[in-house]
Each structure stands twice: as C-alpha cells, then as structure tokens.
Amino acid sequence: MNTNYNPGTMNGGINNSISNSWDDQRMVGDLLATEKQLAGHYGQYVIEGSTQQFRDVLHQNMCDTLSDQFTVWQQMEQRGWYPLKPAPQPEIQTAKQKFMAMKNQLM
C-alpha cells in the first residue's frame, strides 16, 4: 500500500495542476459566487413550493445560505479581496426614490 500523499499527483498519478493553481482568493471568490447562486435558487424554489412544510425547509436552507454568503463576503472584504467604495448620497436617494415608486405601483 502506497502511503505517500502528493496532491499534485492525484487521480492515478495524473498531474492535477488546475486545482493546484487556485489560490485562496480565487477559491473564496468561487465559494461566494456559489453561495449567491444557491440563495437565488432557494428563493425561486420557496415560491414554487407546494406544501408549507416543504416551503419552510427551503426557506430555512435559504436563510442558512444567506448567512454563509455574508460570512464569506466579510472574510473577503477584511482581506481586501472585495473592496467597497461608498455610494454617493445622491445615488442612494435616487435608488430609494426608484424603489419607493415601484412599491407604490404594486400597492
């Protein structure tokens, strides 16, 4: 039995250089994108759930995913991998007005 572990020669000795080339920033960025995608899917599935019990399970999974996504984002932001720039106050006001108008149209 071969007990030597070499991550570069996994898969029967084939060099796995693609996975070895991923650094921490790229892996965490991929994780963030995956969490965002999962949250979106859960949102769709909750809407289409046919029983309350099923909807509750999906909703809880979505909430857990959103929490995980926020944790991953915080780690990226703390490491400088997801830089933020403050939005100018006029842009914030414009967005607020836009969404308030949309909300009012729906009521």
TIVEXLO-505069 format. One record per residue (C-alpha): residue number from 1; x, y, z. Coordinates in nm, 4 decimals. Each point is the difference from the previous one (the first is absolute). Example, Ala and Ser with C-alpha at 12.3 -4.5 7.8 and 13.67 -1.06 7.14 Angstrom:
(node 1, (1.2300, -0.4500, 0.7800));
(node 2, (0.1370, 0.3440, -0.0660));
***
This chain:
(node 1, (0.0000, 0.0000, 0.0000));
(node 2, (0.1364, 0.3407, -0.1008));
(node 3, (-0.0267, 0.2418, 0.2946));
(node 4, (0.1757, 0.2922, -0.1699));
(node 5, (-0.2417, 0.2837, -0.0643));
(node 6, (0.0829, 0.2475, -0.2727));
(node 7, (-0.2873, 0.2351, -0.0902));
(node 8, (0.1605, 0.0758, -0.3349));
(node 9, (-0.0293, -0.3617, -0.1113));
(node 10, (-0.3548, -0.0880, 0.0974));
(node 11, (-0.2263, -0.1861, -0.2432));
(node 12, (0.2285, -0.2928, -0.0715));
(node 13, (0.3180, 0.2016, -0.0331));
(node 14, (-0.1430, 0.2584, -0.2405));
(node 15, (0.1218, 0.3478, 0.0900));
(node 16, (-0.2909, 0.1998, 0.1356));
(node 17, (0.1505, 0.3420, -0.0799));
(node 18, (-0.3344, 0.1737, -0.0485));
(node 19, (-0.1105, -0.0443, 0.3613));
(node 20, (0.3518, 0.0712, 0.1272));
(node 21, (0.0041, 0.3363, -0.1773));
(node 22, (-0.2980, 0.1333, 0.1976));
(node 23, (0.1099, 0.2337, 0.2754));
(node 24, (-0.2036, 0.0887, 0.3081));
(node 25, (-0.1529, 0.3103, -0.1546));
(node 26, (-0.1241, -0.1873, -0.3040));
(node 27, (-0.1419, -0.2869, 0.2068));
(node 28, (-0.1822, 0.2337, 0.2385));
(node 29, (-0.1286, 0.2057, -0.2936));
(node 30, (-0.1343, -0.3168, -0.1578));
(node 31, (-0.1639, -0.0937, 0.3302));
(node 32, (-0.1659, 0.3432, 0.0174));
(node 33, (-0.1358, -0.0363, -0.3541));
(node 34, (-0.1324, -0.3471, 0.0830));
(node 35, (-0.1733, 0.1253, 0.3164));
(node 36, (-0.1633, 0.2822, -0.1974));
(node 37, (-0.1228, -0.2455, -0.2620));
(node 38, (-0.1366, -0.2386, 0.2639));
(node 39, (-0.1868, 0.2829, 0.1749));
(node 40, (-0.1614, 0.0999, -0.3289));
(node 41, (-0.1093, -0.3550, -0.0715));
(node 42, (-0.1450, -0.0429, 0.3472));
(node 43, (-0.1949, 0.3234, -0.0483));
(node 44, (-0.1545, -0.1364, -0.3175));
(node 45, (-0.0782, -0.3372, 0.1536));
(node 46, (-0.1635, 0.1487, 0.3100));
(node 47, (-0.2425, 0.1864, -0.2247));
(node 48, (-0.0867, -0.3180, -0.1881));
(node 49, (-0.0238, -0.2294, 0.3041));
(node 50, (-0.3262, -0.1941, 0.0084));
(node 51, (-0.0279, -0.0634, 0.3751));
(node 52, (0.0695, 0.2206, 0.3000));
(node 53, (0.2368, -0.2566, 0.1508));
(node 54, (0.2051, -0.0137, -0.3205));
(node 55, (0.0009, 0.3794, -0.0260));
(node 56, (0.1161, 0.0279, 0.3625));
(node 57, (0.2943, -0.2353, -0.0644));
(node 58, (0.1006, 0.1927, -0.3122));
(node 59, (-0.0367, 0.3319, 0.1816));
(node 60, (0.2237, -0.1182, 0.2848));
(node 61, (0.2583, -0.1268, -0.2503));
(node 62, (-0.0118, 0.3366, -0.1775));
(node 63, (0.0510, 0.1874, 0.3285));
(node 64, (0.2956, -0.2256, 0.0880));
(node 65, (0.1488, 0.0568, -0.3446));
(node 66, (-0.0421, 0.3769, 0.0293));
(node 67, (0.1741, -0.0079, 0.3364));
(node 68, (0.2867, -0.2050, -0.1452));
(node 69, (0.0236, 0.2365, -0.2977));
(node 70, (0.0269, 0.3007, 0.2298));
(node 71, (0.2730, -0.1698, 0.2062));
(node 72, (0.1996, -0.0779, -0.3147));
(node 73, (-0.0466, 0.3556, -0.1259));
(node 74, (0.1177, 0.1435, 0.3342));
(node 75, (0.3156, -0.2103, -0.0180));
(node 76, (0.0689, 0.1189, -0.3546));
(node 77, (-0.0622, 0.3627, 0.0932));
(node 78, (0.2282, -0.0239, 0.3058));
(node 79, (0.2810, -0.1372, -0.2185));
(node 80, (-0.0437, 0.2724, -0.2601));
(node 81, (-0.1277, -0.2462, -0.2608));
(node 82, (-0.3383, 0.1726, -0.0336));
(node 83, (0.0685, 0.3719, 0.0232));
(node 84, (-0.2949, 0.2279, 0.0578));
(node 85, (-0.0424, 0.3594, -0.0942));
(node 86, (-0.2626, 0.2077, 0.1780));
(node 87, (-0.2950, 0.0935, -0.2182));
(node 88, (-0.0490, 0.3741, -0.0444));
(node 89, (-0.3040, 0.1301, 0.1883));
(node 90, (-0.1806, 0.1146, -0.3197));
(node 91, (0.0197, -0.3563, -0.1390));
(node 92, (-0.1438, -0.1386, 0.3235));
(node 93, (-0.2892, 0.2471, -0.0140));
(node 94, (-0.0683, -0.0827, -0.3660));
(node 95, (-0.0098, -0.3732, 0.0769));
(node 96, (-0.2326, 0.0569, 0.2966));
(node 97, (-0.2377, 0.2064, -0.2113));
(node 98, (0.0039, -0.2568, -0.2801));
(node 99, (-0.0900, -0.2886, 0.2288));
(node 100, (-0.2590, 0.1979, 0.1948));
(node 101, (-0.1706, 0.0824, -0.3325));
(node 102, (0.0061, -0.3704, -0.0927));
(node 103, (-0.1433, -0.0937, 0.3376));
(node 104, (-0.2764, 0.2584, -0.0313));
(node 105, (-0.0957, -0.1313, -0.3452));
(node 106, (-0.0410, -0.3490, 0.1412));
(node 107, (-0.2332, 0.1121, 0.2793));
***
